[in-house]
């Protein structure tokens, strides 16, 4: 077991590899709480309860979860994995890992990064297992693949892959931020919805990454953050991150977006994404499509920013993106001292909506700015 150095503050593996430490986003901005999660059930709850959220951060978290769970499965057995007599230890270990991956995958259905990271980690595990099996079949004496316990080797490979996923995210966010900043000039106003900053990624973020990078470079950008009901990620998280960075940020209620656009204060809209379909339709936090419709009316360019891992070419259109439905209590009573709706009233609480590709001026990824026609251009860049 190696000692791990954190690459970012909001999501990182514990030094001994046995648990993941996250900034509990449900406590911000009032409290800054680092939470340690160890069991698969705690990991599931952290995702489902939005203690860790943001598509890239969920993917990073899931990768570290698979590593930590693999380490736990071997920690008490000197690198081995308990299995039935006469059965194959490697296959038993892979089967157990696969069950844990399937359990974590079920926590939230919309963000493609969760499934993407879990699939990548399972692929890494299988590839390492195949290397070990081939080396042992060849009888390569003195080869670590032969001499060391297979589950421990697979766990170590998962640790390397999780670190790589987070390093890639850091670099991707910087590139996305640079591409986004190329669309802005000093004095511009940018409206954003929900939270797609460092808390949702590793560094910089996606949608507010260009604003943070502009601040670093001495370029003045005025940010307007929708509060983002019902969970208030814009108020609690985006406004917090931008204010902490010294950005000129103004918080508005969701139903105020139209007036700030009409006043001429908005030059562009930057939003994140949880999944982008092959035709350019983009799922993001509920309310995003309304912002896009308003922006279209006022002639304001609307951009979607996200890493290539959110591009799902297997999903033809936004109609194929599963939309998570959440508990109605988030509307009726969450964040209120007492319920603000009649007891028992029916609630419809989708976590996301889908913005039609015709409303999107460009999709900004680490590989550049993709313009319409999205179906052809996304396929050319990511196919």
N, C-alpha and C positions, 0 to 999 in steps of 0.2 A: 504494500500500500504506500503510494507516494504522498508527500505533503503538497497541498494545493495552495497556490497564491491567487487571491481573487482578482479577476480582470475588471470587474465593475462592482459598484456598491449595491445596486438594487437587487441583483440576483447573482449569487456565487455559491460555490461548493465550500463546505466546511473544510478546514485544513486537513482533517483526517479522512476526508472523502465519504464519511458516513451519513451526512445530512446536507440539506441545502438551507442557506440563510437568505431571506428575502426582506425587503422593506415592505411591511404590511400596508398596502395602499389604501385599505379601508379606514385606516386611522389618520391619514393626512387630511388637511394640513395641521390639525390640532396637536397630533402626537406623531413623533418620528420613532417608529417601533421596528426593530429588527426581529424577525420571527424565524425560528429554527423548525424545520419540518423534516421528519425522518421516515415515517411509515408511508406506505402506498396510500392509505386512507387519508392521512394528513396532506399528502401531495395533491390528491384528488380534490379535497376540500379547498385547498389554497387556490386552485384554478377555478373551481365552481363558484366560490364565494368572492372572487375577484380580488383576493389578497395579492395575487400576482396577476397582472393583466397587461394587455397590449400584445398584438400578435407575435412580434419578434421575441419579446420577453417570455411569453408562454413557451415558444419553441426552445429557447435557451434553458428555461426551467425544466422542461420535459427531458431534455438531453441529460442534464445533471441528475435528474431523478433516476433515470435508467442506470447511470453509473453508480449512484449511491446505493440503489437497490441491489445491483450486481455485487458491490463490495460487501454489503450486508449478508448476502447469500453465501459468501465464502469466508467471512471474517472468523467465524467460530470453528472452521473446519480446515484450517491450514491451507487455504487456497482451493480446497475441493468443494464439491456440492453433494449433499446427501441424495442418494438415488437407490432404487430397488436393486437387490442382488441380481446380477445377470443383465441389467439394463445398461445402456450407454450413458455415461456421465455427461458427455458433451451435449447429447440430444436432450437429456433431461433438463440440463441447465438452460438451453435455448427455449425449450417448451415453457419453463417457468418464467423466463424473461418475457416471452411472448404474451403470456397471460397478464402480466403486470402492465405491459404496453397497451393491451386492449382495454384494460380497466382505466388507465389514465386517459386514453383516447375518448372514452365516453363522457368525460367531464364537461366538455363544451364542443358543440358540433360545427360551429361556423368558421372559426379561425383555422385556416389551412395549415398554418405553421405548426400547430400541435401535432397533427397527423404526419406532416412532413418530417419533423424532428424525430418522432418515434420510429417512423419507417427507416430513416437514415441510421438510427442507432441499432435497430434490429439487423439491418443490412451489414453494418460494421461487425456485429457479433457473429453473424453467419460467415462472413468472409474470414474472420480470424479463426473460427472453428474449422473451416475448410483447410486453412493453412496448417493448423495443428494436425488434423487428420492425415493430410498428405505427407507431412514430415514424419509422422509416426509410421505410416505405411511403408515409407522408404527406409525406415530403420536408421535414421540419421543420428547416430550416437553423439552426445556432446552438444547437440543443438538444443537451445533453450525451449524451442517449440515442443521438443520431445521430453525434456527433463523436468520442466516446471508444470505444476497443475494447470490443466486446461481452463477451468472456470476463472482462476486468478488471472490468467493471461487475457481472457476475453474481457474481464472487468477492467483491466488496465487499458486495453484497446478502446473500450467505451469512454474511459476518462480522457484519453487523448482526443477522441472525436468530439466530446462535449466541449473541451477547451477550444478546439478548432472552430466549432459552430459559433461560439461566442466571439472569437477573434474575427471571424468572417463578418459577423454582425457589426462589430465596431467599425471595420473598414467600409462595409456597405453603407452604414449610416453617414459616414463622412462624405462618401461619394454622392449619395443622395442629396445631402445638404449642399454640396458644392453645385450640383446640377440645379437644385431649386433656387439657390441664391443667384444664379445666372439670369433668372427671370425677374429679379427685383432690382430696384435702385434706391438710393438714399431718400428717405422721406416717405416711402410707400407704406400703405396700410394693408395688413393681411388679416383676414378672418379665418379662424380655425374652429373646428368642432370636435369635441371629445378630447382625448389626450393621446398624443403620439410623439412624446418627448423622451428624455433619458429614462424615465420610470418605465416606459413601455418597451424599451430596447436595452442597449448597453450604454451608449453615449450619443449625445446630440439628439437622437430620435429621427423620425421621418418627417412628419408634417411640420413640426416646429424646429427641426434641425437647421433649416436655412436661416431662421430668425436668430437662433443661438449663434450660428456661425457668423452672421452679420454683426452681431454684438461684439464678438471677438475681434472682428476686423475694423470696428469703429464705424460701421454703416448703421445709420439710424432707421429702424423699421418700427412702425407702430402696430402692435398686435392687438387684435380684438378676439377674445375668447368667449364662445358661447358657454353658458353654464352646463349644458348637456344633461337635461332631465332624463330619467328620474334619479340617476345615481350621481349626477353632478361631477363627473370626471373633469369637465372643463373648469369648473369653479374650484374644486378641491385640489386638482393635480396640475392642469396646464397653467392656470393663473399662478399657482405656487412656484412651479419650475421657472416660469418667465420672470416673475418678480425676484426670485432668488438670484437670477442671472443678471438683474439690472435692466431688463428689457422694458420699454415703454408699453405696458400692457393695460388694457381696459377690459373688465369683465362685463358681459351683457347677458340678459336673459335670452333664451332661445328665440322668443318671439320679437326680439329687437333687431334681428339681423337685417330685416328689410329696411328699417329706417336708417341704419348706419350706411347701408349701400346707397340708398337714395340721397343721403347727405354728401356722397362723393368721398367718403372716408376710406373706402375699400378699393384697392387696386388689384387684388387677387385673393382667391380662396385656396388654402392649402389644407387638405385633410389626409388622414391615414387610411389604411384599408386592412381588412381581415381576410379578404379573398377577392381576387380579380378573375373574372371568367374570360374565356378565350376571345369573346367579342368585345371585351373592354368594360362590361358591366362590373361595378365594384361594390362590394358589401362593406359597410362601415357602420359605426355606432348610429343607432336610431336618431333620425333628424337630419342626417347628412344629405339625403336626397332632396329634402326641402330647401336646404341651403343652396344646392346646385340649381334648383328651379328658380330661386330668387336671383342667383347670379346670372343665369341666362337672361332673365327679364331685364336686368340692369346692364347687360353687356360686360360683365366682369368675368375674366377667365377663371375656371374652376379646375384645380389640379389635384390628382390623387398621387400620394407619395407612399412607396413601400418597397421592400426588398424583393428580389426575384422569387424568393420562396413563397410569396403570397400570390404569384401568378399561377393559376390552375388551368392549364390548357385542356385538361380532361373534362372540365366543366364548360359546356358550350355557351351558356348564357346565364344571366343573373337568376333566371327562373329555376335553375338547377342548384342554386346555393341554398343549403338548409339554413333556416333562420331560427335561432334559439328563442324560445319563449320562457320568460322568467316569472317569478312569483309576483302576483298582483300587490302584495304588501309593499313592494318597492315604490308603488305609486301612492297607495293609501296612507302609509305611515312612516316609511323610512325617512330619516333626516328631519322629522317633525317631533316636537315635544309631545304632541298628542295627534292622533289620526286626523287628517284633513279631508277625509271623504266619509260618506255614510257607511256604517258598518255593513258588510256583506255586499256592497255594490260590486257588480262585475267589472273586471279590469282586463284589458288587452295590453300585454307588456312585452312586445318583441324587443330583443336586445339590439337588433340591427335592421337596417333597410338597405335596399340595393339602388344605387344611382345608375340611371340609364347611360350607356356609353355616349349617347348623342349630346349629353350635357357636359361631358368632360373634355377639356381643352388638351390635356396631356396626362400621361401616366409617367411619373418620375421614379426611375429605379436606379440602382447603382451602375447600370449599363448605359444610362442616358435617358433622354426624354422621348417617350413614345407618343407619336401624334396619330390622329386618325388617318387612314382606316385602321382601327385597332386589331381587327381579326387578322389581317395580313401582316401588320407590323409586329404584333406580339409574337406571332408564329415565326416570323423571320428572325427575331431576336432571341426567343426562348425555346423554339421548337427543336 
